[in-house]
Amino acid sequence: MVNFLSIIFVFCYLCFAKANSSLKFGFYNKSCPYAEAIVKDVVNQAYAQDSGIAPALIRLHFHDCFVRGCDGSILLDSTAAGKAEKDSPMNKGVQGFEIIDKAKTLIESKCPATVSCADIVAFAARDSVFFSGGLHYSVHGGRRDGRISRIGDPAAGNLPSESFHLRQLKLNFAKKGLSTAEMVALSGAHSIGDSHCSSFNKRLYSFNKTYGQDPTMDADYAEYLKRRCPAAGGGGDPVVAMDPTTPARLDENYYKNLMKKKGLLESDQTLWDSGETKEMVKRNGDYPEIWAEKFARAMMKMGSIQILSGKRGEIRKNCRVVNY
């Protein structure tokens, strides 16, 4: 396994200028020069106490960008006027809000009304990738915060389901301007974190009319999961590591597990079972340095989805509420 601590990727701004010229590296160098360092320090402290914060913050960034774009809308709390998107069933288990709050509070004390919550989320995800996998990539800033967050938005087909097959995944990511190869690269984030049994129990007990258990799943792995996840109706809803090999390390083992039929979610295993993406999975697993570079590029591209900039949106003083 490659030691990603030895891999450093710093991409030139020109690589992304055409995609989104309103974002740039070092956006806060003059207005708030310590902003990114503050975020990194907050994430580092949290990671030292619980490595699970890394996948949580990466997922938070993904869920933010795929609904209304990377505008920090997932951070807004529900109000008397209506429930926000963070309370949607599609966002079940999304965490890391308190880390963003802490970083925002510290930054506000140094540079009031300067750094957006959306940028803090992007920076925190970048730092989480570094602490969990040793991979560094630069993140451009300049996003502004949205003022709209509705519980119904995630249900409109923005977030992929754990039961999606390849065609559905391709369509879902294509709507956000991401290619199939970028979707496969980003899926490598599932090498860290965990999932509730309810997200994959159907594969174990009621797959379809022909098979009770998903025949594409390794038999020994399925038995292990059954011990951790009782049939529906008993034992609550425990969590299981996404990667049984190196569960706290962001690495290429996600792809190697798929090749061994040990993908936890149906939407994971379909990448190996589908002819169009099979070779992508194999290449990512066999050449981790190449996957790491593709992952970094895809994360940067994802971070520019439907951003607000210029005079659109606002710079929230508190990430949980809009300015008044």
Backbone as numpy.savetxt, mean C-alpha at the origin, in Angstrom:
# Nx Ny Nz CAx CAy CAz Cx Cy Cz
19.00 -14.83 -0.73 18.16 -13.63 -0.73 19.04 -12.38 -0.73
18.69 -11.43 -1.56 19.47 -10.21 -1.69 19.29 -9.33 -0.46
20.37 -8.71 -0.02 20.30 -7.74 1.06 19.95 -6.39 0.45
18.69 -5.97 0.57 18.25 -4.74 -0.06 18.88 -3.50 0.56
19.55 -3.67 1.72 20.22 -2.52 2.31 21.33 -2.00 1.40
21.79 -2.85 0.49 22.87 -2.45 -0.41 22.33 -1.83 -1.69
21.02 -1.77 -1.82 20.43 -1.26 -3.05 19.86 0.13 -2.81
20.37 1.11 -3.47 19.90 2.48 -3.33 19.46 2.98 -4.69
18.24 3.43 -4.79 17.73 3.99 -6.04 17.31 5.43 -5.80
17.93 6.37 -6.49 17.51 7.76 -6.46 17.23 8.15 -7.90
15.98 8.41 -8.22 15.60 8.67 -9.59 15.57 10.16 -9.88
15.97 10.51 -11.09 15.95 11.91 -11.49 14.51 12.37 -11.69
14.31 13.64 -11.45 12.97 14.19 -11.58 12.43 14.07 -13.00
13.34 14.12 -13.99 12.89 14.07 -15.37 12.15 12.78 -15.69
12.42 11.71 -14.94 11.73 10.44 -15.18 10.23 10.59 -15.00
9.80 11.58 -14.19 8.39 11.70 -13.86 7.80 13.06 -14.22
8.62 13.92 -14.78 8.16 15.27 -15.08 6.98 15.25 -16.04
7.06 14.38 -17.05 5.98 14.31 -18.02 4.70 13.81 -17.39
4.85 12.88 -16.42 3.66 12.29 -15.80 2.94 13.30 -14.92
3.71 14.13 -14.20 3.08 15.10 -13.33 4.06 16.21 -13.02
4.02 17.27 -13.81 5.01 18.33 -13.69 4.79 19.21 -12.46
3.66 19.05 -11.75 3.40 19.88 -10.57 4.06 19.33 -9.31
4.57 18.09 -9.38 5.30 17.52 -8.26 6.79 17.63 -8.52
7.58 17.77 -7.45 9.02 17.80 -7.64 9.74 17.32 -6.39
10.95 16.84 -6.58 11.77 16.42 -5.46 12.23 17.65 -4.68
12.37 17.48 -3.38 12.82 18.59 -2.55 11.84 19.74 -2.50
10.56 19.43 -2.61 9.53 20.47 -2.67 9.58 21.39 -1.45
9.94 20.82 -0.28 9.93 21.61 0.96 11.33 22.03 1.40
12.30 21.95 0.52 13.68 22.27 0.90 13.81 23.68 1.49
13.06 24.62 0.97 13.13 26.00 1.46 12.02 26.32 2.46
10.82 25.86 2.20 9.68 26.22 3.05 9.63 25.45 4.36
10.15 24.20 4.34 10.16 23.38 5.57 11.24 22.31 5.41
12.49 22.69 5.51 13.61 21.79 5.18 13.71 20.51 6.00
13.09 20.47 7.17 13.19 19.28 8.01 11.96 18.38 7.92
11.04 18.68 7.01 9.78 17.94 6.94 9.99 16.44 6.72
10.76 16.09 5.71 10.95 14.67 5.41 11.73 13.96 6.51
12.68 14.65 7.11 13.45 14.06 8.21 12.55 13.79 9.42
11.62 14.70 9.67 10.69 14.51 10.80 9.83 13.28 10.56
9.30 13.13 9.35 8.47 11.96 9.03 9.28 10.68 9.19
10.49 10.68 8.67 11.34 9.49 8.76 11.62 9.11 10.20
11.87 10.10 11.04 12.16 9.82 12.44 10.94 9.25 13.16
9.76 9.80 12.86 8.54 9.29 13.48 8.28 7.84 13.05
8.46 7.56 11.76 8.25 6.19 11.27 9.29 5.25 11.87
10.52 5.71 11.96 11.60 4.89 12.53 11.29 4.50 13.97
10.84 5.46 14.77 10.50 5.17 16.16 9.35 4.17 16.25
8.35 4.35 15.41 7.21 3.44 15.43 7.62 2.05 14.98
8.47 1.98 13.96 8.91 0.69 13.42 9.75 -0.07 14.45
10.54 0.66 15.23 11.36 0.02 16.26 10.50 -0.66 17.31
9.31 -0.13 17.54 8.40 -0.71 18.53 7.52 -1.81 17.93
7.19 -1.66 16.64 6.31 -2.63 15.99 6.56 -2.60 14.48
7.20 -3.65 13.96 7.50 -3.69 12.53 6.24 -3.72 11.67
5.11 -4.03 12.28 3.86 -4.07 11.54 3.40 -2.71 11.05
4.02 -1.64 11.53 3.63 -0.31 11.07 4.04 -0.08 9.63
5.07 -0.78 9.17 5.54 -0.60 7.79 4.47 -1.00 6.76
3.97 -2.24 6.80 2.91 -2.58 5.85 1.66 -1.74 6.04
1.39 -1.32 7.27 0.21 -0.49 7.52 0.32 0.84 6.78
1.48 1.47 6.83 1.65 2.78 6.19 1.72 2.67 4.67
2.27 1.58 4.18 2.28 1.35 2.72 0.85 1.15 2.24
0.09 0.38 2.98 -1.32 0.14 2.61 -2.13 1.43 2.70
-1.85 2.25 3.72 -2.55 3.52 3.88 -2.34 4.40 2.64
-1.12 4.44 2.14 -0.80 5.23 0.94 -1.56 4.68 -0.27
-1.57 3.37 -0.42 -2.27 2.72 -1.53 -3.76 3.03 -1.48
-4.37 2.87 -0.32 -5.81 3.10 -0.20 -6.16 4.57 -0.39
-5.26 5.45 0.01 -5.50 6.87 -0.22 -5.49 7.18 -1.71
-4.46 6.71 -2.40 -4.28 7.06 -3.81 -5.33 6.44 -4.72
-5.84 5.27 -4.37 -6.80 4.60 -5.25 -8.22 5.11 -5.09
-8.45 5.95 -4.10 -9.78 6.55 -3.90 -9.63 8.07 -3.92
-10.13 8.70 -4.96 -10.06 10.15 -5.12 -8.65 10.67 -5.36
-7.68 9.77 -5.57 -6.31 10.19 -5.80 -5.56 10.41 -4.50
-4.27 10.73 -4.60 -3.40 10.89 -3.43 -3.64 12.25 -2.79
-4.74 12.38 -2.09 -5.14 13.68 -1.54 -5.37 13.67 -0.04
-4.97 12.58 0.63 -5.15 12.50 2.07 -6.59 12.35 2.52
-7.49 12.03 1.59 -8.91 11.94 1.95 -9.20 10.79 2.91
-8.35 9.74 2.88 -8.58 8.61 3.78 -8.32 8.98 5.23
-7.65 10.10 5.47 -7.32 10.51 6.84 -8.47 11.22 7.53
-9.41 11.74 6.76 -10.50 12.54 7.33 -11.45 11.66 8.15
-11.83 12.15 9.31 -12.79 11.45 10.17 -14.21 11.71 9.71
-15.09 10.79 10.04 -16.51 10.99 9.78 -17.03 12.15 10.63
-18.07 12.79 10.15 -18.69 13.91 10.87 -20.19 13.70 10.94
-20.87 14.62 11.58 -22.33 14.55 11.66 -22.96 14.65 10.28
-22.23 15.25 9.35 -22.75 15.43 8.00 -22.65 14.16 7.16
-21.85 13.21 7.59 -21.73 11.96 6.84 -20.47 11.18 7.20
-20.50 9.90 6.90 -19.35 9.05 7.19 -18.28 9.20 6.11
-17.03 9.10 6.55 -15.89 9.26 5.65 -15.44 7.90 5.10
-14.56 7.94 4.10 -14.14 6.71 3.43 -13.38 5.77 4.35
-12.70 6.29 5.38 -11.96 5.41 6.27 -12.86 4.42 7.00
-14.17 4.73 7.08 -15.10 3.85 7.76 -15.78 2.85 6.83
-15.38 2.83 5.57 -15.92 1.87 4.62 -15.42 0.46 4.93
-16.24 -0.57 4.73 -15.77 -1.95 4.89 -14.55 -2.25 4.02
-14.43 -1.55 2.90 -13.28 -1.75 2.01 -11.98 -1.31 2.67
-12.08 -0.49 3.71 -10.89 -0.02 4.42 -10.73 -0.69 5.78
-11.38 -1.84 5.94 -11.25 -2.60 7.18 -9.77 -2.92 7.44
-9.32 -2.62 8.63 -7.95 -2.96 9.01 -6.91 -1.95 8.60
-7.29 -0.89 7.88 -6.31 0.14 7.51 -5.87 0.86 8.78
-4.57 0.99 8.96 -4.02 1.57 10.19 -2.93 2.59 9.86
-2.35 3.16 10.88 -1.24 4.08 10.73 -1.63 5.54 10.88
-2.91 5.80 11.13 -3.38 7.19 11.23 -2.66 7.97 12.32
-2.39 7.32 13.44 -1.76 8.02 14.56 -0.31 8.41 14.23
0.34 7.66 13.35 1.70 7.99 12.93 1.69 9.27 12.08
0.72 9.34 11.18 0.58 10.54 10.35 0.24 11.74 11.24
-0.63 11.53 12.22 -0.99 12.61 13.16 0.25 13.13 13.89
1.07 12.22 14.36 2.26 12.61 15.13 3.22 13.42 14.26
3.46 12.92 13.06 4.37 13.64 12.15 3.80 15.02 11.81
2.51 15.08 11.56 1.87 16.35 11.21 2.00 17.36 12.37
1.77 16.91 13.58 1.86 17.80 14.75 3.26 18.38 14.89
4.27 17.53 14.72 5.65 17.99 14.83 6.00 18.96 13.70
5.55 18.65 12.50 5.83 19.53 11.37 5.11 20.87 11.53
3.87 20.84 11.99 3.12 22.09 12.19 3.81 23.00 13.20
4.47 22.39 14.19 5.17 23.20 15.20 6.38 23.92 14.62
6.90 23.38 13.52 8.06 23.98 12.86 7.67 24.85 11.67
6.70 24.35 10.90 6.32 25.02 9.65 4.79 25.01 9.52
4.10 25.90 10.16 2.63 25.89 10.14 2.07 26.04 8.72
1.03 25.26 8.45 0.26 25.38 7.20 1.15 25.32 5.96
2.10 24.40 5.97 3.06 24.32 4.86 3.09 22.94 4.19
3.10 21.88 4.99 3.26 20.52 4.46 1.92 19.80 4.48
1.53 19.27 3.34 0.22 18.61 3.23 0.24 17.24 3.90
-0.92 16.81 4.34 -1.08 15.47 4.91 -0.85 14.41 3.83
-1.26 14.71 2.61 -1.07 13.77 1.50 0.41 13.50 1.26
1.24 14.54 1.35 2.68 14.34 1.20 3.25 13.55 2.36
2.76 13.80 3.57 3.25 13.06 4.73 2.97 11.57 4.56
1.80 11.23 4.04 1.46 9.83 3.80 2.43 9.22 2.80
2.74 9.94 1.72 3.67 9.45 0.71 5.08 9.27 1.27
5.53 10.23 2.07 6.85 10.14 2.69 6.91 8.95 3.67
5.85 8.77 4.45 5.81 7.69 5.44 5.84 6.33 4.76
5.16 6.20 3.63 5.18 4.93 2.89 6.59 4.66 2.37
7.23 5.69 1.82 8.61 5.56 1.34 9.55 5.10 2.45
9.41 5.70 3.63 10.27 5.34 4.75 9.97 3.93 5.25
8.72 3.52 5.17 8.34 2.17 5.57 8.97 1.13 4.66
9.03 1.43 3.38 9.69 0.55 2.42 11.17 0.41 2.77
11.78 1.51 3.15 13.21 1.47 3.52 13.44 0.64 4.78
12.67 0.90 5.83 12.91 0.20 7.09 12.59 -1.29 7.00
11.64 -1.67 6.18 11.26 -3.08 6.09 12.03 -3.85 5.03
12.62 -3.14 4.06 13.32 -3.84 3.00 14.66 -3.27 2.60
15.03 -2.12 3.16 16.31 -1.53 2.84 16.35 -0.81 1.51
15.20 -0.68 0.86 15.14 -0.04 -0.45 14.80 1.44 -0.29
15.63 2.29 -0.86 15.38 3.73 -0.80 15.02 4.26 -2.17
14.01 5.08 -2.21 13.69 5.82 -3.44 13.23 7.21 -3.03
13.45 8.17 -3.91 13.07 9.55 -3.61 11.60 9.77 -3.92
10.97 10.63 -3.15 9.55 10.93 -3.35 9.39 12.42 -3.63
8.68 12.72 -4.67 8.42 14.13 -4.97 7.26 14.64 -4.10
7.28 15.93 -3.81 6.25 16.55 -2.99 5.47 17.58 -3.79
4.46 18.13 -3.16 3.64 19.13 -3.83 2.17 18.78 -3.88
1.80 17.63 -3.30 0.38 17.27 -3.24 -0.34 18.21 -2.27
-1.60 18.44 -2.54 -2.42 19.20 -1.60 -3.54 18.30 -1.11
-4.15 18.68 0.00 -5.15 17.85 0.65 -6.55 18.11 0.11
-7.30 17.02 -0.08 -8.68 17.13 -0.52 -9.60 17.47 0.63
-10.77 17.96 0.30 -11.75 18.34 1.31 -12.96 17.41 1.31
-12.92 16.37 0.48 -14.06 15.46 0.34 -13.64 14.05 0.71
-14.45 13.38 1.52 -14.22 11.99 1.88 -15.57 11.35 2.16
-15.96 10.43 1.29 -17.28 9.80 1.41 -17.14 8.30 1.55
-17.93 7.71 2.41 -17.86 6.28 2.67 -18.20 5.47 1.42
-18.99 6.02 0.53 -19.40 5.27 -0.65 -18.36 5.21 -1.75
-17.36 6.09 -1.71 -16.38 6.15 -2.79 -15.60 4.85 -3.00
-15.10 4.18 -1.93 -14.33 2.96 -2.14 -15.14 1.84 -2.79
-16.45 1.85 -2.61 -17.30 0.79 -3.15 -17.55 0.96 -4.64
-17.07 2.04 -5.21 -17.32 2.32 -6.63 -16.31 1.66 -7.54
-15.66 0.61 -7.08 -14.72 -0.12 -7.90 -13.31 0.41 -7.88
-12.99 1.23 -6.89 -11.64 1.80 -6.84 -10.61 0.85 -6.23
-10.98 0.21 -5.14 -10.05 -0.67 -4.46 -10.24 -2.12 -4.92
-9.15 -2.82 -5.24 -9.28 -4.21 -5.69 -9.71 -5.13 -4.55
-10.47 -6.14 -4.90 -10.91 -7.13 -3.92 -9.91 -8.27 -3.83
-9.87 -8.92 -2.67 -8.97 -10.06 -2.49 -9.37 -11.26 -3.35
-10.57 -11.23 -3.92 -11.02 -12.34 -4.77 -10.91 -12.04 -6.26
-10.33 -10.89 -6.60 -10.20 -10.52 -8.01 -9.30 -11.50 -8.76
-9.67 -11.77 -10.02 -8.81 -12.51 -10.92 -8.06 -11.51 -11.79
-7.20 -12.00 -12.66 -6.30 -11.11 -13.39 -7.03 -10.05 -14.20
-8.06 -10.43 -14.91 -8.77 -9.46 -15.74 -9.29 -8.30 -14.91
-9.85 -8.61 -13.75 -10.37 -7.57 -12.87 -9.25 -6.70 -12.30
-8.13 -7.33 -11.93 -7.00 -6.58 -11.41 -6.43 -5.63 -12.46
-6.28 -6.13 -13.67 -5.75 -5.30 -14.76 -6.64 -4.08 -14.99
-7.94 -4.31 -15.03 -8.87 -3.21 -15.25 -8.80 -2.20 -14.11
-8.74 -2.71 -12.89 -8.70 -1.85 -11.71 -7.47 -0.95 -11.72
-6.31 -1.51 -12.01 -5.08 -0.73 -12.01 -4.99 0.16 -13.24
-5.52 -0.31 -14.36 -5.49 0.50 -15.58 -6.28 1.79 -15.40
-7.37 1.73 -14.63 -8.16 2.93 -14.35 -7.33 4.00 -13.65
-6.30 3.56 -12.97 -5.43 4.50 -12.24 -4.16 4.81 -13.02
-4.10 4.36 -14.26 -2.95 4.65 -15.10 -1.76 3.75 -14.86
-1.97 2.59 -14.22 -0.89 1.67 -13.91 -0.97 0.44 -14.81
0.15 0.03 -15.34 0.21 -1.10 -16.25 0.11 -2.42 -15.51
-0.03 -3.50 -16.28 -0.06 -4.83 -15.67 1.26 -5.14 -14.98
2.38 -4.78 -15.60 3.68 -5.02 -14.99 3.84 -4.23 -13.69
3.32 -3.01 -13.67 3.39 -2.20 -12.45 2.49 -2.78 -11.37
1.36 -3.32 -11.76 0.47 -3.98 -10.80 1.16 -5.18 -10.17
1.84 -5.98 -10.98 2.55 -7.15 -10.46 3.69 -6.72 -9.54
4.39 -5.66 -9.91 5.49 -5.17 -9.07 4.98 -4.66 -7.73
3.90 -3.89 -7.75 3.33 -3.36 -6.51 2.78 -4.45 -5.62
2.32 -5.54 -6.20 1.78 -6.65 -5.41 2.83 -7.24 -4.49
4.11 -6.99 -4.79 5.17 -7.47 -3.92 5.11 -6.89 -2.52
4.34 -5.82 -2.33 4.15 -5.27 -0.98 3.49 -6.28 -0.06
2.86 -7.30 -0.65 2.21 -8.34 0.15 3.22 -9.32 0.73
4.50 -9.00 0.63 5.49 -9.84 1.32 5.60 -9.46 2.79
4.93 -8.38 3.19 4.87 -8.01 4.60 3.42 -7.74 4.98
3.16 -7.74 6.26 1.80 -7.50 6.73 1.03 -8.79 6.92
-0.24 -8.65 7.24 -1.07 -9.82 7.46 -2.47 -9.58 6.92
-3.29 -10.61 6.98 -4.65 -10.53 6.47 -5.59 -11.30 7.39
-6.80 -10.78 7.54 -7.81 -11.49 8.34 -8.24 -12.77 7.62
-8.54 -13.79 8.43 -8.97 -15.07 7.87 -10.20 -14.90 6.97
-11.06 -13.97 7.30 -12.27 -13.77 6.51 -11.97 -13.35 5.07
-10.74 -12.88 4.82 -10.38 -12.46 3.47 -10.05 -13.63 2.56
-9.79 -14.80 3.13 -9.42 -15.95 2.29 -10.05 -17.27 2.73
-10.90 -17.25 3.76 -11.51 -18.49 4.25 -12.28 -19.25 3.18
-12.84 -18.52 2.21 -13.58 -19.18 1.14 -12.68 -20.14 0.38
-11.41 -19.82 0.25 -10.47 -20.70 -0.45 -10.24 -22.00 0.30
-10.50 -21.98 1.61 -10.24 -23.15 2.44 -11.45 -24.06 2.60
-12.65 -23.45 2.61 -13.83 -24.23 3.00 -14.97 -24.25 1.98
-15.07 -23.26 1.13 -16.23 -23.20 0.21 -15.84 -22.51 -1.09
-14.83 -23.06 -1.75 -14.25 -22.39 -2.91 -15.25 -22.27 -4.06
-15.83 -23.37 -4.48 -16.88 -23.35 -5.51 -17.70 -24.62 -5.43
-18.57 -24.84 -6.40 -19.47 -25.99 -6.36 -18.72 -27.31 -6.53
-17.56 -27.25 -7.16 -16.79 -28.46 -7.41 -15.79 -28.77 -6.30
-15.15 -27.73 -5.81 -14.09 -27.90 -4.81 -14.42 -27.12 -3.53
-14.28 -27.83 -2.40 -14.41 -27.13 -1.13 -13.19 -26.28 -0.87
-12.02 -26.83 -1.23 -10.74 -26.13 -1.05 -10.17 -25.75 -2.41
-9.63 -24.57 -2.51 -9.04 -24.09 -3.76 -7.95 -25.06 -4.22
-8.12 -25.70 -5.36 -7.13 -26.68 -5.82 -5.80 -26.07 -6.24
-5.74 -24.74 -6.39 -4.47 -24.10 -6.76 -3.59 -23.86 -5.55
-4.09 -24.13 -4.35 -3.32 -23.86 -3.13 -2.54 -25.10 -2.70
-1.30 -24.93 -2.33 -0.48 -26.01 -1.81 -1.20 -26.68 -0.64
-1.27 -28.00 -0.65 -2.06 -28.74 0.34 -1.55 -28.52 1.77
-0.24 -28.56 1.95 0.32 -28.37 3.30 0.06 -26.94 3.79
0.16 -25.98 2.88 -0.10 -24.59 3.25 -1.55 -24.42 3.63
-2.44 -25.08 2.91 -3.87 -25.01 3.21 -4.16 -25.58 4.60
-3.51 -26.68 4.94 -3.72 -27.28 6.26 -3.22 -26.36 7.36
-2.10 -25.69 7.11 -1.56 -24.73 8.07 -2.57 -23.60 8.28
-3.13 -23.10 7.19 -4.10 -22.00 7.29 -5.37 -22.44 8.02
-5.79 -23.67 7.80 -6.99 -24.16 8.48 -6.78 -24.23 9.99
-5.56 -24.53 10.40 -5.28 -24.56 11.84 -5.34 -23.15 12.43
-4.97 -22.18 11.62 -4.99 -20.79 12.08 -6.38 -20.16 11.93
-7.13 -20.64 10.97 -8.42 -20.03 10.62 -9.53 -21.07 10.66
-10.28 -21.13 11.72 -11.39 -22.09 11.79 -12.46 -21.75 10.78
-13.30 -22.73 10.49 -14.40 -22.51 9.55 -15.28 -21.38 10.05
-15.99 -20.76 9.16 -16.85 -19.62 9.50 -17.75 -19.96 10.68
-17.79 -19.04 11.63 -18.69 -19.22 12.77 -17.99 -19.61 14.05
-16.67 -19.85 13.98 -15.99 -20.23 15.21 -14.61 -19.64 15.31
-14.29 -19.06 16.45 -12.94 -18.58 16.71 -12.65 -17.16 16.30
-13.67 -16.39 15.96 -13.42 -15.00 15.61 -12.81 -14.85 14.23
-11.99 -13.83 14.06 -11.38 -13.54 12.76 -9.91 -13.21 12.95
-9.07 -14.24 13.19 -7.64 -14.01 13.42 -6.96 -13.46 12.17
-5.69 -13.08 12.33 -4.89 -12.63 11.20 -3.76 -13.62 10.95
-3.34 -13.68 9.69 -2.26 -14.57 9.27 -1.27 -13.76 8.44
0.01 -14.03 8.60 1.04 -13.32 7.84 0.85 -13.56 6.34
1.01 -12.50 5.56 0.89 -12.63 4.11 1.98 -13.53 3.54
3.16 -13.46 4.12 4.31 -14.25 3.65 4.76 -15.18 4.78
4.58 -16.49 4.64 4.96 -17.41 5.71 6.47 -17.59 5.83
7.24 -17.08 4.87 8.69 -17.29 4.85 9.44 -16.20 5.59
9.29 -14.95 5.15 9.94 -13.80 5.80 8.86 -12.74 6.03
7.99 -12.94 6.99 6.79 -12.11 7.15 7.04 -10.64 7.47
8.22 -10.31 7.99 8.48 -8.91 8.36 9.48 -8.25 7.42
9.83 -8.93 6.33 10.85 -8.42 5.42 10.25 -8.20 4.03
10.33 -6.97 3.53 9.87 -6.66 2.18 10.90 -7.21 1.20
10.56 -8.31 0.54 11.53 -8.96 -0.35 10.83 -9.76 -1.44
11.63 -10.51 -2.20 11.11 -11.25 -3.35 10.42 -12.55 -3.00
10.39 -12.92 -1.71 9.79 -14.19 -1.33 8.30 -14.24 -1.64
7.66 -13.09 -1.75 6.26 -13.07 -2.15 6.08 -13.81 -3.46
6.95 -13.55 -4.42 6.84 -14.18 -5.73 7.24 -15.65 -5.68
8.24 -15.97 -4.87 8.64 -17.37 -4.72 7.52 -18.18 -4.08
6.78 -17.56 -3.16 5.64 -18.25 -2.55 4.56 -18.53 -3.58
4.31 -17.57 -4.48 3.31 -17.79 -5.52 3.69 -18.97 -6.39
4.98 -19.09 -6.70 5.44 -20.20 -7.54 5.29 -21.54 -6.82
5.23 -21.50 -5.51 5.03 -22.72 -4.71 3.56 -22.92 -4.36
2.69 -22.12 -4.97 1.24 -22.17 -4.72 0.90 -21.82 -3.27
1.65 -20.86 -2.72 1.44 -20.41 -1.35 1.05 -18.94 -1.30
0.31 -18.49 -2.30 -0.23 -17.15 -2.26 -1.42 -17.12 -1.33
-1.47 -16.18 -0.39 -2.53 -16.19 0.61 -3.89 -15.83 0.03
-3.92 -14.77 -0.77 -5.18 -14.29 -1.33 -5.36 -14.80 -2.75
-6.59 -14.95 -3.15 -6.87 -15.39 -4.51 -6.31 -14.40 -5.52
-6.35 -13.10 -5.18 -5.83 -12.07 -6.07 -4.31 -12.12 -6.17
-3.65 -12.76 -5.20 -2.21 -12.98 -5.29 -1.91 -14.18 -6.19
-2.50 -15.30 -5.89 -2.18 -16.53 -6.60 -2.52 -16.46 -8.08
-3.51 -15.65 -8.44 -3.89 -15.54 -9.84 -2.76 -14.99 -10.70
-1.81 -14.27 -10.10 -0.70 -13.72 -10.86 0.22 -14.82 -11.38
0.31 -15.92 -10.64 1.12 -17.06 -11.08 0.32 -18.01 -11.96
-0.97 -18.12 -11.68 -1.81 -19.05 -12.42 -2.21 -18.53 -13.79
-2.03 -17.24 -14.04 -2.41 -16.64 -15.32 -1.19 -16.54 -16.23
-1.36 -17.00 -17.45 -0.25 -17.03 -18.40 0.36 -15.68 -18.67
-0.44 -14.63 -18.68 0.05 -13.30 -19.01 1.03 -12.76 -17.98
0.86 -13.13 -16.71 1.70 -12.58 -15.65 2.66 -13.60 -15.04
2.55 -14.84 -15.46 3.38 -15.91 -14.88 4.87 -15.60 -15.00
5.31 -15.17 -16.18 6.72 -14.89 -16.39 7.17 -13.66 -15.59
6.26 -12.69 -15.41 6.59 -11.51 -14.60 6.86 -11.94 -13.16
6.02 -12.82 -12.63 6.20 -13.33 -11.27 7.54 -14.04 -11.14
7.84 -14.91 -12.12 9.08 -15.67 -12.06 10.29 -14.75 -12.13
10.25 -13.77 -13.00 11.37 -12.85 -13.13 11.56 -12.02 -11.86
10.48 -11.57 -11.26 10.59 -10.80 -10.02 11.16 -11.64 -8.89
10.78 -12.92 -8.86 11.30 -13.80 -7.83 12.75 -14.19 -8.05
13.13 -14.36 -9.32 14.49 -14.78 -9.65 15.50 -13.63 -9.63
15.02 -12.42 -9.89 15.92 -11.26 -9.97 15.40 -10.15 -9.06
15.64 -10.29 -7.76 15.08 -9.34 -6.78 15.55 -7.90 -6.97
16.77 -7.70 -7.49 17.22 -6.33 -7.71 16.37 -5.64 -8.78
16.03 -6.41 -9.81 15.19 -5.86 -10.88 13.79 -5.56 -10.34
13.25 -6.49 -9.52 11.93 -6.23 -8.93 11.98 -4.99 -8.04
13.03 -4.85 -7.25 13.13 -3.70 -6.34 13.08 -2.39 -7.11
13.76 -2.34 -8.24 13.75 -1.12 -9.04 12.35 -0.87 -9.61
11.71 -1.92 -10.12 10.36 -1.77 -10.67 9.37 -1.37 -9.58
9.54 -1.93 -8.40 8.66 -1.60 -7.28 8.78 -0.12 -6.91
10.02 0.36 -6.84 10.25 1.76 -6.49 9.62 2.69 -7.52
9.83 2.39 -8.79 9.27 3.22 -9.85 7.74 3.21 -9.81
7.17 2.03 -9.57 5.71 1.91 -9.53 5.14 2.66 -8.32
5.84 2.63 -7.19 5.38 3.36 -6.01 5.38 4.86 -6.29
6.40 5.34 -6.98 6.46 6.75 -7.30 5.33 7.15 -8.25
5.07 6.29 -9.22 3.99 6.58 -10.18 2.64 6.55 -9.48
2.43 5.55 -8.62 1.18 5.46 -7.88 0.97 6.72 -7.04
2.05 7.26 -6.49 1.95 8.43 -5.63 1.58 9.71 -6.35
1.44 9.64 -7.66 1.05 10.84 -8.42 -0.35 10.72 -9.02
-1.11 9.72 -8.59 -2.47 9.51 -9.13 -3.39 10.66 -8.72
-3.98 11.31 -9.69 -5.03 12.32 -9.46 -4.72 13.28 -8.31
-3.51 13.81 -8.30 -3.15 14.69 -7.19 -3.80 16.06 -7.34
-3.92 16.74 -6.22 -4.35 18.14 -6.21 -3.09 18.98 -6.03
-2.99 20.08 -6.75 -1.82 20.92 -6.64 -2.20 22.37 -6.93
-1.22 23.24 -6.80 -1.49 24.66 -7.06 -2.45 25.23 -6.03
-3.59 25.73 -6.51 -4.59 26.30 -5.61 -5.74 25.34 -5.33
-5.67 24.16 -5.89 -6.72 23.17 -5.63 -6.47 22.51 -4.28
-7.54 22.17 -3.59 -7.38 21.56 -2.28 -6.87 22.56 -1.25
-6.24 22.05 -0.21 -5.75 22.89 0.88 -4.59 22.20 1.57
-3.97 22.90 2.51 -2.98 22.30 3.41 -3.65 22.20 4.77
-4.11 21.03 5.13 -4.83 20.87 6.39 -3.93 21.16 7.59
-4.51 21.77 8.60 -3.80 21.99 9.85 -3.85 20.73 10.70
-4.95 20.00 10.57 -5.14 18.73 11.26 -5.58 17.72 10.19
-4.85 16.62 10.08 -5.12 15.69 9.00 -6.50 15.03 9.08
-7.14 15.09 10.24 -8.42 14.42 10.42 -9.63 15.29 10.09
-9.41 16.60 9.94 -10.54 17.50 9.67 -10.11 18.53 8.62
-11.09 18.98 7.84 -10.79 20.03 6.85 -10.65 21.36 7.58
-9.98 22.29 6.94 -9.83 23.63 7.50 -11.16 24.37 7.43
-11.38 25.27 8.36 -12.61 26.06 8.37 -12.27 27.53 8.25
